[in-house]
Amino acid sequence: MTPPRSILLVGEGNFSFSASLSQLYSESDTSITATCLQHQDEALRHEGASSNIHTIRDTGGTVLFEVDCTKLEECTSLKGRVFDRVVFNFPHCGRKSGVKKNRELLKNFFLSCVQVLAEDGEVHVSLCNGQGGTLADQPKREWHNSWQVVSMASEAHLILCDVQQFESEKYQSYKCTGYRSQDKGFHVQNALLHVFIRSLPFTSAPTLLMEEDVEKEKVLYKMPAELSDYISRGLLSSDSVHPVKLVQDFLLEGLAEKWSVSMMTETFPLLLSYKQLQRCCWDIDHTNWYWIHLLQRDLTSNTQPSADEKKDKLTSADDQKHINAADTCVNADKVEKSRSKGADVLRPASSLDGDPEEERGLYMLRPSLLPHMEDLLREKDVFTSSTGSDGEIEQNSVSPEEKVKEQPCVSSNGFPSLLFGVSDVVFRNTPINVWALPAFHELLLRGVFPSESEPIKMLGGKLEKLLAPFGVAMVTEQEDMCLTAQPMGVVGKVFTNKKSDDTSDVNVTVSLNLDLLAVLLYSLPDWRLLWSHDPRFLKQFASHPPPGKPFCPFSMFPEQFKFDISFWTGPTWDEKKFHAVVREASCGTVEQVKLIDTFSHPDLSQTSYCYRLFYHTHTHALSHTQALQFHKQLEAMLSSCLQVTIR
């Protein structure tokens, strides 16, 4: 490990730890700056302080007195300096100060030390066993009786990245002192060293205008704000080392032991028309679709857009005003009125209340890739048989640049010789809970099997063999098979969606949720980690670790905060719109929402709802202050967007 270039030690007593550190790094270029709160005369009264100070200075270090660790930015000698490591050993307010005072000391220290901390620097805080209040403390104190070190650090946007045993024997001349503000030592057995690093800042979801070609029509629409971070990420690109890509590669390699697998690389629009859904035999609850309100629809354009025109675009200032002015909560009456005038204004997410058969002109964000896949296979006429000159079946793979040539569907051994696959992000308008994913990567595979080969059982068995070591089981549901795992539930499905032209053969489709499988195969604590922008997440996957190697969190023991919210609303209430606003207002930090209570007023056409929100994240430093700020922002957005009255 490379030694730090500069170390700042605060709250020193007899300077014995600083002296030991100076000797440890004496052969390196590390600079040591040791500070204490006391005046020089008072500090020298500690036993051994004088010789320790000489040791520090003789090895090129600096000693500063009267430095308040909660006001480091005010120290003249530290002006303009940043440190790779800031160390605070066994902080304490002195005498019989309680946990609340020591928590305040920690919080103020963290808020101050980030002012002199390098961007990639570390903060080291050593605490006696039990004080920190983390799962690393054994025995662990009750939460209210601990110093809540993770919460205090998060107030300064710091996350706990490591907890180690405090190795007092490593520092031979170290002698702890300061017990109850006296020149006495204290027990450091089983003490813990907590290492903190900076967290990425929270960022609000941008407003995106999307322009796409859907069924040869150019359409303009606004991406729901709570989903804007899930698009254009390229997590499945060919050079990606993201875990969803590693999981896909693992599955495809396993299936390739029995079948040739060809992944199609065509890019599909995020938007899907209801007509496209009708053309495929696919059954899913329409209440889980993100219905979209079109801003513009060009029925007359016959020009093909360039690749650049297909990319997502941020709104200009004028466009933004237009978007903000548009009512994204269009009801059924407004839709019919706009249709009668020839306009193409459609409903947004979760606005379909009637019969889907009456909504054939509507658009939604793709809830699956199956309609796109079937359109593509139909267009390319993929599943046909051909033989070569020697009478044997030819096997070709798909070229992304050229139209697919005729492909054989079944080999002489009774197995399909080729599986076609597509994968990309899909969207489901689900309520917020721990395992509900509004966006995830779907892997679809399609092959033609002879019906007598029991294709469902054959494909499902192979997948179960690949995934059983990670807790995935196969469950039969009527004619289909589901892959399930605890605690998330269904992670995939194998089903027959229709007969092929040859009645003896059937089309079999595999649909897999790569995000949930990545959580399982790499032991991730939260699926939201998969969408993290923090480079420390991907760094662990740069070496292409095999499935089964557990992920090491870069944010350990993040705290959870609970807040209740109550409000009055009208006689109708769309709970999914509420969940959408929660996702946007909280920057995705709410991991679960529970309905606590409802009450309908006997005289007024109003109903009161009370929800409990659980704020928790493994990707950012979430403090009580930040969670409360998100909650206040939610109240304001609910009042303005959903016209509720906060109680």
LUMDREN-727871 format. One record per residue (C-alpha): x, y, z. Coordinates in pm, whole numbers, padded with zeros to 5 digits, always signed. Example, Ala and Ser with C-alpha at 12.3 -4.5 7.8 and 13.67 -1.06 7.14 Angstrom:
<pts>
+01230-00450+00780+01367-00106+00714
</pts>
This chain:
<pts>
+00000+00000+00000+00135+00343-00095+00199+00563+00213-00011+00880+00235+00167+01197+00130+00043+01402+00423-00120+01316+00756-00295+01550+00999-00347+01427+01355-00590+01611+01580-00677+01589+01949-00338+01454+02050-00260+01420+02420+00099+01319+02491+00182+01297+02117+00294+00935+02156+00080+00817+01861+00214+01094+01637+00569+01006+01738+00510+00637+01656+00360+00733+01320+00658+00959+01246+00896+00671+01309+00682+00434+01101+00695+00667+00798+01047+00799+00859+01179+00632+00543+00902+00769+00321+00808+01114+00193+00506+01133+00423+00472+01459+00615+00325+01449+00965+00137+01739+01123+00035+01673+01485-00199+01908+01671-00361+01933+02012-00620+02158+02171-00411+02258+02476-00165+02541+02514+00196+02436+02479+00270+02458+02852-00034+02247+02939+00047+01988+02672+00405+01950+02798+00274+01844+03139+00174+01508+02993+00424+01235+03069+00659+01182+02774+00510+01468+02569+00838+01659+02542+01037+01366+02403+00755+01269+02166+00744+01623+02025+01120+01611+01967+01080+01280+01784+00815+01427+01554+01022+01732+01473+01344+01535+01430+01177+01322+01161+01059+01632+00973+00711+01659+01124+00525+01965+01254+00362+02016+01593+00086+02275+01644-00084+02379+01968-00424+02537+02036-00584+02376+01731-00958+02313+01771-01044+02002+01565-01397+02134+01517-01263+02458+01363-00969+02346+01154-01047+02597+00881-00977+02877+01131-00622+02759+01203-00379+02997+01033-00105+02734+01005-00340+02504+00810-00464+02765+00564-00435+02646+00205-00326+02296+00301-00503+01967+00231-00421+01627+00377-00449+01274+00244-00540+01148+00587-00692+01311+00893-00664+01107+01215-00862+01147+01537-00783+00880+01796-01037+00814+02071-01220+01147+02067-01390+01248+02390-01531+01570+02530-01368+01500+02865-01478+01408+03215-01821+01244+03239-01966+01388+02918-02253+01180+02781-02304+01025+02441-02492+01329+02307-02199+01562+02365-01958+01316+02210-02185+01275+01908-02183+01653+01868-01803+01650+01892-01782+01389+01618-02026+01572+01392-01845+01904+01426-01509+01736+01370-01630+01571+01049-01780+01897+00923-01451+02072+00989-01204+01810+00866-01357+01791+00517-01240+02152+00473-00878+02033+00482-00925+01685+00334-00800+01598-00015-01067+01487-00262-00954+01125-00241-00845+01151+00122-00943+00939+00423-01058+01023+00773-00952+00777+01044-01142+00772+01373-01055+00521+01646-01323+00439+01903-01348+00202+02196-01545-00112+02132-01918-00040+02138-01897+00336+02098-01942+00350+01721-02283+00186+01711-02212-00024+01400-02250-00397+01344-01871-00425+01377-01898-00347+01750-01917-00664+01954-02110-00648+02173-02318-00384+01997-02471-00116+02216-02828-00002+02184-02854+00261+01912-02951+00548+02144-02654+00468+02370-02391+00478+02094-02202+00763+01932-02369+00688+01596-02044+00752+01413-02182+00671+01065-02467+00920+01105-02235+01190+01237-01995+01144+00945-02278+01151+00692-02358+01507+00803-02028+01597+00634-02105+01376+00329-01862+01107+00439-01926+00733+00415-01773+00452+00619-01568+00237+00381-01378+00016+00625-01363-00095+00989-01045-00252+01126-00911-00357+01461-00705-00081+01619-00355-00232+01620-00200-00064+01924+00097-00304+01910+00185-00161+01569+00272+00169+01737+00532+00061+01993+00575+00391+02175+00200+00474+02180+00056+00526+02528-00308+00627+02549-00393+00904+02790-00679+01133+02880-00911+00913+03087-01166+01155+03235-00934+01446+03140-00656+01299+03352-00308+01181+03262-00431+00822+03277-00469+00555+03017-00784+00361+02921-00863+00024+02773-00809-00002+02398-00856-00377+02371-01093-00458+02081-01097-00091+01982-01198-00022+01622-01052+00203+01354-01320+00356+01130-01214+00474+00783-01427+00736+00606-01414+00869+00251-01608+01131+00060-01943+01044-00092-02062+01164-00429-02311+01449-00391-02681+01394-00448-02797+01518-00786-03151+01596-00891-03296+01409-01185-03264+01615-01505-03562+01684-01727-03513+01510-02060-03689+01560-02390-03683+01241-02592-03722+01221-02969-03766+00876-03122-03907+00698-03427-04192+00470-03324-04361+00273-03601-04222+00513-03865-04354+00817-03677-04128+01071-03512-04252+01148-03161-04138+01389-02891-04209+01318-02526-04089+01391-02177-03914+01114-01987-04062+01077-01634-03812+01244-01403-03785+00946-01171-03658+00736-01465-03415+00977-01629-03110+00823-01460-03190+00478-01599-03145+00559-01967-02840+00597-02192-02610+00429-01940-02465+00161-02169-02425-00093-01890-02453-00379-02141-02211-00239-02397-01945-00470-02537-01663-00314-02332-01864-00293-02008-01743-00459-01686-02070-00385-01511-02212-00680-01311-02528-00699-01526-02301-00749-01828-02092-01008-01643-02407-01196-01545-02533-01188-01904-02199-01322-02030-02209-01597-01767-02558-01706-01873-02484-01694-02245-02164-01894-02202-02353-02155-02002-02631-02185-02259-02375-02196-02543-02260-02533-02410-02578-02675-02561-02700-02422-02818-02553-02156-03043-02656-01818-02908-02666-01507-03125-02726-01167-02964-02889-00909-03189-02742-00562-03145-03018-00348-03295-03117-00041-03093-03486-00021-03007-03688+00288-02908-03768+00327-02542-04123+00406-02641-04366+00135-02745-04707+00168-02908-05008-00026-02792-05035-00169-03144-04694-00332-03102-04810-00500-02784-05116-00634-02962-04901-00801-03226-04723-01023-02973-04877-01287-02751-04778-01135-02421-04985-01104-02108-04892-00861-01831-05091-00634-01604-05134-00302-01789-05142-00116-01456-04765-00168-01442-04703+00028-01761-04560+00377-01779-04809+00552-02004-04657+00849-02182-04794+01191-02271-04665+01285-02616-04564+01646-02667-04541+01622-03045-04611+01364-03313-04501+01402-03674-04731+01200-03896-04605+01346-04224-04231+01303-04186-04084+01035-04412-03722+01124-04348-03506+00887-04152-03339+01050-03850-02965+01037-03812-02798+00853-03527-02740+01181-03345-03107+01273-03371-03200+00951-03195-02999+01039-02887-03155+01181-02573-03161+01562-02557-03175+01795-02262-03436+02063-02295-03340+02417-02384-03464+02702-02167-03760+02766-02401-03840+02397-02425-03821+02369-02049-04083+02639-02007-04305+02453-02250-04255+02124-02065-04322+02273-01724-04635+02437-01853-04766+02112-01999-05004+01919-01779-04854+01572-01744-05155+01444-01555-05398+01431-01847-05721+01251-01766-05939+01046-01999-06166+01336-02087-05868+01546-02198-05737+01261-02410-06068+01224-02593-06099+01601-02635-05751+01625-02784-05823+01337-03018-06137+01505-03146-05931+01810-03234-05670+01602-03413-05406+01656-03146-05183+01376-03025-05169+01449-02654-05157+01125-02458-05161+01019-02098-04856+00998-01873-04753+00718-01641-05022+00531-01451-05311+00719-01609-05491+00429-01777-05813+00368-01588-06031+00213-01856-06021-00085-02085-05685-00120-02265-05870-00222-02580-06001+00133-02600-05652+00281-02582-05497+00150-02903-05344+00484-02995-05153+00516-02668-04782+00484-02603-04588+00354-02307-04227+00300-02206-04141-00053-02304-04231-00294-02021-04054-00574-02210-03837-00623-02516-04063-00898-02645-04266-00681-02890-03944-00541-03038-03790-00886-03060-04090-01035-03238-04105-00745-03483-03737-00787-03558-03754-01164-03605-04060-01127-03823-03890-00860-04034-03576-01069-04078-03770-01394-04130-03525-01564-03895-03682-01895-03803-03674-02080-04136-03487-02393-04233-03223-02423-04504-02971-02685-04601-02631-02659-04756-02501-02831-05063-02394-03135-04866-02742-03176-04722-02643-03068-04370-02811-02783-04193-02618-02458-04211-02566-02252-03894-02522-01879-03930-02519-01606-03671-02674-01264-03682-02473-00977-03821-02571-00641-03673-02481-00462-03994-02652-00690-04246-02996-00843-04269-03003-01187-04114-02989-01465-04369-03218-01765-04340-03133-01952-04021-03188-02317-03935-03421-02364-03641-03371-02728-03540-03065-02949-03563-03056-03320-03634-03021-03409-03266-03360-03259-03187-03228-02944-03020-03257-02594-03165-02933-02504-03331-02972-02135-03261-03111-01911-02988-03163-01546-03070-03126-01292-02792-03174-00924-02712-03110-00730-02392-03169-00376-02276-03346-00165-02014-03722-00204-01962-03958-00017-01731-04228-00122-01484-04443+00126-01294-04427-00049-00958-04485+00075-00601-04172+00142-00399-04049-00152-00199-03717-00323-00141-03737-00552-00446-03953-00346-00684-03747-00224-00980-03888+00062-01190-03617-00012-01447-03405-00320-01506-03211-00500-01777-03407-00776-01944-03239-01061-02132-03472-01224-02386-03386-01546-02569-03600-01711-02836-03567-02051-03002-03783-02295-03198-03807-02638-03040-03976-02962-03141-04268-02999-02904-04180-03361-02819-03844-03249-02674-04017-03083-02376-03848-02750-02449-03970-02569-02136-03825-02839-01915-03506-02858-02122-03426-02484-02118-03547-02438-01761-03335-02728-01643-03022-02580-01796-03088-02241-01637-03161-02402-01302-02830-02590-01319-02646-02263-01386-02825-02063-01116-02904-02318-00843-02571-02252-00662-02691-01895-00608-03028-01983-00456-03243-01986-00771-03511-02255-00797-03741-02351-01083-04115-02351-01013-04372-02486-01259-04677-02267-01320-04927-02433-01554-04732-02471-01882-04460-02220-01792-04167-02228-01554-04056-01947-01324-03714-01893-01174-03750-01773-00817-03516-01671-00539-03556-01539-00190-03625-01270-00091-03689-01101-00427-03928-01355-00579-03944-01415-00956-03618-01344-01139-03704-01504-01473-03952-01706-01675-03949-01970-01948-04266-01980-02153-04419-02079-02486-04590-01781-02639-04717-01931-02967-04690-02216-03213-04463-02178-03514-04586-02237-03868-04486-02598-03832-04734-02730-03575-04481-02981-03446-04251-02699-03333-04306-02432-03070-04149-02094-03002-04000-02085-02653-03892-01762-02487-03670-01703-02186-03705-01371-02000-03448-01298-01729-03412-01003-01493-03038-00939-01509-03045-00683-01228-03194-00918-00970-02963-01197-01087-02664-00963-01046-02778-00894-00689-02785-01269-00624-02467-01369-00802-02252-01096-00646-02427-01068-00307-02518-00702-00347-02703-00549-00051-02930-00338-00274-03030-00342-00643-02994+00039-00655-02617-00009-00633-02628-00130-00993-02713+00223-01105-02448+00396-00897-02227+00655-01066-01959+00604-00800-01640+00467-00964-01570+00270-00645-01858+00039-00739-01732-00059-01084-01372-00079-00961-01451-00410-00793-01564-00561-01124-01274-00440-01338-01102-00779-01306-01416-00966-01425-01476-01153-01097-01664-01481-01141-02021-01509-01011-02016-01608-00647-01749-01363-00540-01930-01133-00293-01927-00760-00339-01753-00553-00068-01965-00243+00006-01785+00087-00029-02042+00237+00211-02071+00023+00525-02361+00017+00769-02561+00309+00621-02827+00437+00855-03199+00416+00785-03435+00703+00864-03814+00682+00894-04053+00970+00840-04432+00971+00823-04635+01190+00590-05010+01256+00610-05232+01450+00374-05587+01503+00252-05679+01422-00104-05993+01410-00317-06226+01115-00371-05990+00952-00624-05630+00873-00544-05362+00734-00775-05105+00579-00545-04854+00515-00823-04832+00885-00899-04752+00931-00531-04470+00674-00557-04336+00848-00869-04317+01180-00683-04148+01008-00387-03878+00866-00615-03813+01204-00772-03820+01412-00453-03595+01173-00259-03338+01120-00538-03418+00750-00512-03321+00722-00144-03660+00591-00029-03637+00211-00037-03982+00131+00102-04322+00296+00143-04590+00159+00376-04949+00274+00405-05009+00324+00778-05362+00460+00795-05654+00595+00591-05957+00794+00698-06253+00915+00490-06424+01229+00616-06797+01161+00670-06903+01509+00553-06637+01606+00301-06539+01418-00015-06187+01384+00114-05970+01101+00237-05667+01121+00463-05368+00898+00390-05072+00837+00618-04759+00674+00475-04432+00574+00638-04121+00630+00425-03791+00449+00484-03489+00650+00364-03183+00432+00309-02904+00419+00052-02584+00221-00003-02445+00466-00257-02440+00807-00083-02389+00957+00258-02747+01001+00380-02767+01202+00700-03070+01279+00912-03047+01638+00794-03043+01533+00427-03327+01284+00470-03537+01551+00639-03460+01790+00357-03580+01530+00105-03896+01482+00311-03971+01855+00314-03913+01862-00061-04160+01576-00098-04426+01768+00090-04383+02067-00140-04394+01851-00456-04704+01663-00341-04885+01991-00284-04789+02130-00625-04805+01814-00840-05087+01614-00685-05280+01900-00521-05296+01731-00180-05322+01914+00151-05041+01822+00390-05168+01760+00742
</pts>
